[in-house]
């Protein structure tokens, strides 16, 4: 459920600001109403420290296993310094390698020589000039002195002119000699490369300590929040004030804290204009779905409904039908058990996987789908568990069974039930307002359109006479109640409901009810595709598995790769289809926007 919140407004003397904020921070229950944009030297220093640690943290490899380490602010700061120093050293080495690479490209046409030997020749009266010029100019130059062609391209010549005694070099601009020769440059490049590898190895080792940086950043984040509040508080004469939100159950303790310290605190109900954080609390069973919400990064708004239990039930069913394979479910269960054993502690994520795996085993067992294998499905014990009407391999049973039609029918029943539950919950949620009765209109239409879907998709006839009456009655109820706002005369609301634009939108929304119900057929379609892929790979591998030797190994690889691909595609389908049915179709009928943001109380951490 979404915990009921109170708005708390605090007022205290400016002289008591520090002690009051420390006490409120220590209580750790007040979510600040706004982001306080204060400014101070202390805030600037804290922000700079946080940015520094964040930069160091981003460098570290998140895949390296973390080692346990006792928290220390000094150790965290020293670690950040070491990481940033290594980063700077790595950058310098990379810049040096880039410079060396440029020199190597530039001097490659001249070959490998030691520039110091040129200086020795000059000291003995032999001057050398290095020239890069086009072939025509070089040809002219070659006829008037001692020249040596080192290398050439289609357009240029790299050559040397020697001058001894009274001879002079041509006045053409020479190429300036490098400080080091190619051999020396390559040695330097290798040295810089080794230095970079050593730095990367060191950073890899330090990555195991990144949790220390994270703890320090968490402390700094709280300190920044505190200093922002402290330096950005509203001020009136000698009084300062601010507002926030807290769980209603904390009201008495906050009042007692204010009374003890001589502050003024006003607790009130949040208004429609207030942006109230959401705090969702549920029992251990319902909390099982929380890891999925965390992955999706969604949270219901404070004024919306908590559908955690609904989501848990429906997603478990959708997971089972989309994966559809008891063998895969058993594999998921074994992997979850192994991971739980290695972790040595449980949690909602493990509970969720246990539930989803079990649900998949149950559905797969009832439909007789074990790794898409007809042979496994025909084992007497496993066959005895199957409900023939939903069998993955209906040919194993007597009679003319169309399990596909049955599962499609189930999909439409599931759709109608889930969407009707949404409208019923919306009706209860909006009571006692008259506009709540609009939801009963939509609910009635859904039940009528359900029969239209059965006729259009499955050819079930005739359409019951009451179906059209339900659709018509639902439309009337929507027109009568959809615009009934508080304080507005009932008949004015009815006239607003008859607005032509509104009626056209109502027509479009009515059509969407049809598509919403039909969209649940994806549970059947994706499950069928998964079965088809599994059986196809089984058929490819079967002849190979019958022959000992290399063929059997190839067959085993086909089975492994094929079923792995199928599982991966199934996981993607869960996000695209299983989550969608809850986040769009179901939530849409609940008028949910998932607009919530997390309740994060203002509190302090040990520095």
N, C-alpha and C positions, 0 to 999 in steps of 0.2 A: 504494500500500500504506500501511497505518497503521504509522508508525515506532514501533519498540519503545522503551519508556521505562524509566528507572531512577528510583527514589526516592532523593533526596539529602538527608541530614540533616547540617546544619552546626552545629558547636559552636566558640565562640571566647571569648576573654576580653572582659569588658565594656569594658575600657580600649581594646580594639582594634576596637570595634564599628563606628566610622565608616570606618576604613580597610578593614576586611573587607567591609563592605557595598558600598563603592565598587568594590572589586576584583571582587566577584561581579556587581555591576551592569555593570561594564565587560565582563565575559566574555559577558553577554547570552544565557545558555543555560538559566537556571533559571526554570521556571514556579512561582510561589509556590503552596504547597499550600492556602492559605486567604486570605481577606481579613483583613488585620491591622487591627483597630480601635484603632489607637493614638490618642493625643491630645497635642498640644503647640501652643504659640503659633505656631510655624512652620507646622504643618499647617493650623491655622485660617486663617492668612494666605494660604497657597497655595490652599486651597479657595475662599476668598473671591475671589481673583484669577481662578481658573478660572471660577467662576460669573459673574463680571463679563464675562469675554470670551465665555462661552457666550451670555449675554443679548444682547451686541452682535452676535454671529454670527447668532443666530436672526432678528434684525431684517432682515438683508440678503437680497436676492433671490437665490435659488440658481440662477436661470435666466440671470443675467448672466454673460457670458464672462469667465473669470478672466485677469488679466494677470500675467506673470511678475514676481516681485519678490524680491530678496535678503532672506533672513530676518534679522530684528533684533528682539530682545526689546523694546527701547525703542520701535521703530517700531510694533510690535504693540500695546503698551500705549497709546501715543499715539493709535493708530487707534481702539482701544476707547473711550478717553475722548471722542474726537470724536464717535463714533457715539452714545454714551450721552447726551452733551450735546445732540446734535441730537434724540434721542428725547424728552428732557425738554422741550426747546423746542417740539417738536411737540405734546406732551401739554398744555402750557400754552396753546398757540394753540387746540387743540381745546376745552379747557375754557372759554376765553374765547368761542369761537364758540357754545358751548352756552349760556353765560350771555346772550350777545347775542340768541340765538334766543328765549330765554325772555322777555327784555325786549320784543322785537318783538311776540311773541304777546300780551303783557300790555298794551302800549300801542297796538296796532293800532286798537282801537275809538275812540281819541282823535284819530286822524289825525296828520298830520305838523306839528309845531310845534317851536319852539326854546324850551326851558325857561328860558333866560337872559332871554328877552323878558318872561316873567312876573315875574321879579325886577325888571326895569326899571319895569314898571307899578306894582308894589308901592312902589318908591321914589318914585313920583309920586302916591301916595295912592290907588291903585286896587288893591284886594285881590281875588284870584281864588281860589275854592275849587273843587276838582275832586271830583265825587261819583259813586259807583256805587251805585244803589239800585233797588228794585223800582218798577214804574210807579205804583203807588198812592201811595207815599211821595213820589215825584218830583212827582206832580200836586199834592199838598198843599203841597210846597215852592215850586212855581212860582207859587202864588197869593200869596206873601208876599215876593217879592223879584225882583231882576233875574236871570233864569235863561236859560240857553242850552243847548238839547239838541244834543249833538254827534253821538250815534248811539244806537241802541237795538236790543235783541233781543226775542224773544218774552216774556222775563221781566224783563229789566233795562234801565235807562237810564243812559247815560254823559252827564253834564251838568256845566255850569259855572255857578257863582253869582258875580256881581260885586258888590262892596261899595265905595262911594266916600264920602269924607268921614267923617261920623259913623255911617254904616251899618256893621253888623257881619254877619259870616257866620253861617249857622246853626250850632248847636252839634253837629250830626251830624258824625261822623268823616269827615275828608277823605282822598282818595287822595294819597299822597306822590308828588311829582313825580320823574321820572327825572333822572339826571344829564345825559343826552344825548337829543336828539330822534331820530325815526325815520331821517331822512336821515343824521345823524351815525352812528347805530348801523349802518346798512347800509354806510356807508363803512368803519367799523371791521371789520365782518364780512368785507368784501372784502379788506381789508388782511391780516386773519388768515388768510383762505383763500389769499392769495398767498404768505404766509409758509410755510404748510404745504406748498404746491406746491414752493416753493424747497427746503425741507428734504427732501422726497421725492426731488427731482431730485438733490440732493447725496448722499443715501443710495444712490440708484441708481448714482451714479458710484463711491462707496466700495465697493459690492458687488463690483466687479472686484478688490478687494484682500482679499477674504475668506479667500483661501488663507493669507495672513499670519497671520490670527487662528487658523486651523486648525493651523498649525505651532506657534504659541505654546501652544495648548491641548494639543497632543500632548506638548510638553515639560513643561508643568505637570502633566499627567496622570501622567507618569513620576515627576516630583518628588513628587507627592502619594503615589504608590505607595511610593516610597522612604521618605518621612517617616513614612507609616503603618507600614511595616515597622520602621523604626528605633525609633519610639516605642512599638511594640506587641510587640516581641520577647519570647519567653519568657525568664524570668530565674531563675537558681538560683545563689544566693551571688554569686560574681564571674563566673559564666559566663552567656552568652546563647546561644540556639539557635533554629533554625527549619528547616522542611523544604520541599522542593519537588520538581518532576519535570523531567527533562531527557532528551533523546535518548540512548540507550545509547551511541552512537558518541562522545559528548562525555565519557564517563566518565574516560578517562585524562587528558585535559586538565584536568578539574576536580580530580582527585587531585593532579596536578602543581601546580596553583595553590594547593591547600590545604597541600601539603608546603612549598612555597616561603614561605608566610606563617605557617606554624606553627599552622594550625587543625586541628581534627578533622573529617573528613567520612566519612560512612557511606553507601555505595551499596548499595541493596537492591532486590529485586523488589517492585513494587506489590502490595498485598494486595487481596482482594475488597472490603474496606471502603473502600479509597482511591478518591477521585474523580480519575481520571487524565485529563488533557487529551488531545485527539486531534490528531496532526500527520499529515496525509495528503500523501504525496509520490509522484509518478508520473512516467513519462517524458513527453516533449513531446506525444505522440499522445494518451495517456489524459488528460492535463491539459486537453485541449480541452473536457471536460465541466464543468470547474470553474466557469465563469461561470454555468451553470444552477444549480449547487448554491449559489452565492453569492446568486443572486436568490431562491431558495427558502429560503435561510438554514437549511440542514440540514447536518449533519455526523455521520458514523457514530460511535458510542461507541467508546472505546478497546478494549473487548472484543468489538466487533462486526466485521463484515467490510467491507472496502472494495470496493464494487461499481461503482467508477467506469467500468471498461471495459465491464462488462455494461450499465450505464445508457447509456453512449455508443452502443453498438451498437443496443440496443433502441429508444432514443429516436429515433435517426436513422431507423429503419424506421417507427416509429409516426408521426413527423413527416411522412414521405413519403406514408404511406397516408392520413393524416387530411387533409392539404392536397390531395394527389392530383393536382395540376395542374402539368404541366411548364412551362406559361406562367408560372404564379405562381413556380415555382422559378427560372426564368430571370430574372424580375423581382427576386426576392430576391438573386440572385447579382450582378446589375448594381448594385443599391443597396449591397451589401456591398463590391464593388470600388470604387465611388465613395467610400464612407465610409473605406475603407482608404487610398485615394489622398489624401484630405483630411487624415487623421490622420497620415500619413507614418510610421507605425509599426504593426506588427502586434500580435498577442497572441492568447490563447486564445479571446476572444470572436469575433474575426474568423474564426479557424480553425473554430469551431463553426458559424458561419453559412455558411461556404464548404461545410462537410460537409453540413449540413442542406439547403442549396439544391441541391447536386449530387444528393443522394439523392432529392429531390423531382423533379428533372428526369428522373432515371433511371426512377423509378416512373411518373411521368406519361407519359414517352415509351413505356414498355413497355405501358401501358394505353391510349395514344392520346388522352390528355386534354390539349388545349392551349386554355386559357381556356374550357373547356366548349363548344368550337365543333366541330360535326359537319363543317363545311366544311374546317377546318384538319386535323382528324383524317383526312380523306379524301385529303389530299395524298399522292401516291404515295410520296415518300421517307419521310414521317412514318408513313404506314400500314405501310410495310415494317419499321418498328422494333417494331411492336405484336405482343404475344403474344395471339392471338385469345381464348384461354381466360380472360383477365383484362381484355378490352377494355372501355373505357368506352362504346363504341358498337358492340356486337356485330353490329348490323344491317349494318355495312360488310363483314362477312365471310360467306362461304358456310357453310351448315350451321346446325343448330339449336344455337347456343351459348348456354349459361346462365352468363355470366361472374359474375353475382351469387353463384350457388351455389359456384362455384370459389373466389371470394374469401372467402366465409364459411368454407369448408373450410380455406383457408389460415390464417384467423384462429384456428381451433381448433387447428391444427397448431402455430402460433406459441405459443399459450397453453400447450399441453402441453409443448412443448420448454422454454420459459422456466421454467415452474413445476417441471418435473423437474430442470432444472439447479439451481434453488434448493435443492431437497431433497438433491440429490447433493452440492452444496457444503456444506450444513449437516451432512451425514453426515461428510464429510472434516474439517470444522471441529471437530466434537465427538468425533472419535476420539482416544484409544482407549477412551473410555467406552462401556459397553454401551448407554446411552441413545441413542447415535448410530444404532443399528440401527432405532430408531423411524422415522428419516427414510427408510430404505429401504422401510418399510411404507407411508408416505405416497406415496413415489414410485411404488410398484407400484399403489396405489389410483388415482393420477392417470392412469396408463396404461390402467387398466381403465375408469374413468369417462369417459375420452375417447371410447370407442366408444359409451357411453350417450348422450353429447351428440350425436354424429353421427346416432344414431337419432332422438333427440327433436327436433332442430332441422332436420336435413337429410333425415330419413327414410331413411337408409342402413341397409339390412337385408341379411342378418340380423346380430344382435349376435354376434360371435365367442364360442364357448363359453369360451375362455380369459379373456375379459374379466371374467366373474363370478368365475372362480377367482382372478384377480389382485386383485379387490376384496376377496374373502374372505381371501386370504393376507395382503394388506396389513393388514386389520383385526386378524388374529391377531398379526402382528409388532408392531403398535402396542400392543396389550394386553400382550404379553410384555415389551416393552422401554421403554415410555414412563415407567414409574415406577422404573427401575433407577438408584437414587442410589448415590453412592460410599459404600462401607462397609456397604451394606444387602444382606442375603441375597437371592439371585436369586429364590427362591420367594416371599419376602415382597413383593418388587417386583411379581411376577405377581399376587399377591392384591390389592395396591393397585390394579393395573390393572383388576381385575374389580369394583372399587367401583361400585355402581349409579349414583351421581351422575357418576362419571367415564365410565361407559359411555354415559350419556345425552348428556354433552358430546361424546363421540366421535361419536355419531350426528349431532349438529348440525354438527360440524366436517366430517364426511363429506359432508353435504348442501352445505356451503359450497364443497367442492371442485368440485361441479357448477356452482355459480353463478360461481366464479372463472374456470373455463374459458369458460363462456358469455359472461362479461362482456367478453371480448376481441372479441366481435362488434361492439362499438362502433367498432372500426377501420373495419369495412365500412360501418356505418350513418352515421357522420359523414362519411366520404368520399363516400358516395352523396348525402347531403344537400347537400354542397358542390357536387357536379356538377349536382344538380337546380337549385340557386339560379343557378349560372352559366348553364345552358342557358335558364332562364326569362328572365333579363335579356337574353340574346342574342336570344331570340325577340321580346321586347318592342321591342328596338331595331332589329331587322332591317328592318321595313317603312320606318322613318324614314330609315335609312341609305341606302336606295335612292333617296331623293328629295333632290336638291340644295337648298340653302337652309336656312332656319330648322329644318326638320324634321330635317335631317342633324345640325345642332348639338344639337338635343334628344336625338337618338339617341345621339350621342357622350357626352352628359352622363349618360344612363341607363346606358350601358356603364361609364363611369368610376365612378359612384356605386355601381352594382350590384356590380361586381367588388371595389371597395374594401370595401364592406360584407361581402362574402363572405370576403375576406382577414382582416378584423378578427374575424369570427365563427370562422374557422379558428384564429386565434391563441388565442382564448378556449378553443376546444375542445382545443387542445394542453395547456393547463393542467388543464382539467377531466378529460380522458380520457387523453392521452398521458403526462402526468406521473403521474396516478393509478395506471395499470397498473404502473408501476415502484415508486412510493412505497407503495402499499397491497398489491396482489395479489402482486407479486414479492417485495417486502421482507417481507410477512407470512409467506410460505413460508420465508423466511430467518430468521425470528424476530428481525428487525431493528426497533429502536424509534427509530433516529436520535437517540440520546440524547447525542451527543457535544458537547463544548464546545471552543473553539479553544485551541490551545497558544499562549500569549502570554508569552514570557520576560520576566523582570525585567531591564530594561536602561535605559541612560541615553541621552538625546539632548542635543545641543548647546544650551545655554541662550542 
